[in-house]
């Protein structure tokens, strides 16, 4: 039962960690977003207004996802034992 719970929690939080900390950006979220908008612009031929609105949208959503990630992490700490939480952190590092 505990292994299933950990697997479910991990599966639910993994997408949040990907959004909150995309591997490509390496801590430079603005650079990552600029590249993302640049790729969209190549395909969609965005106007300057659209690019500006996308920057705002991505920034707002990034902040929401970061807050959600923090909330999820604190809830995980409350549910799991310290040993389980440590194992979960180790799973995320792999």
N, C-alpha and C positions, 0 to 999 in steps of 0.2 A: 504494500500500500504506500509506504513512504517513498519508495523508488518511483512509483507511478506519479505521486504528487510532485516530486522534484522534477521529473521529466516534463510534466504538464506545465509547471511554473516556468521552467527553463524555456520551453517552446513558446510560451506566451510572452516572455520578456526578451527573447532574442531579437525580434524585429525592433523593439524599442532601443536596444543597445546599438543596433545598426544605424538607426536614424539619429540617435543622440551622439554617436561617435563614429561616423563613417570612416572606414579604414583609409580611403583615398585622401581624406582631408588632413590627416596627421596633425590635428589640433588647430588647423587654420581653416575654420568654418567659412569665413568670407571667401577665401580662395576657392574652396570646393563649390560654393554656391555660384561664384562667377563662372567657373568651368561648366557647371550644370546649365546655367542660362545660356552660355555660349554654344553648347551643343544643341540646345533647343532652338536657338536663333538660327543656326545653320540649316536645320531641317524645316523650321516653321517661318522663317523670315519675320521675326518679331519687330514691332515698332519700338521706339525708345520708351514710349509710355507703357507698353506691355512689359518690357524688360524691368522698368522701375516698379511696376505693380507686382511682378514676380519676385523681385528682390524683397519687397515688403512682405509678401505672402510667405515666402520661405523662411524669412527671419522670424515672423510671428509664430509659424508652425513649429519651427525649430525650438523656440522658447517653450512652447506648450509641451512638446515631446520631452524636452529636458526635465520640465517640472513633473510630468507623468512618470518618467523614468525614476526620478528621485523618490516620488511617492511609492512607486512599486518596490523599490529597493528597501525602503523603510518598512513596508508591509511584509516583505519577505523576511526581514530580520526578526519581525515580531512572530511570524509563523514558524520559522525553522529554528532548530537548535543551533548554537554557535558552530558545532561541528558540521552540520548540514550546510549552513551558510558558507563556511569555508570551502567545503567541497564544491558547492555551486560556483563560487568565485574561481576555483581551479578549473572547473569545466569551461567557464567562459574564456579563460586564458588560452585554451587549446585551439 
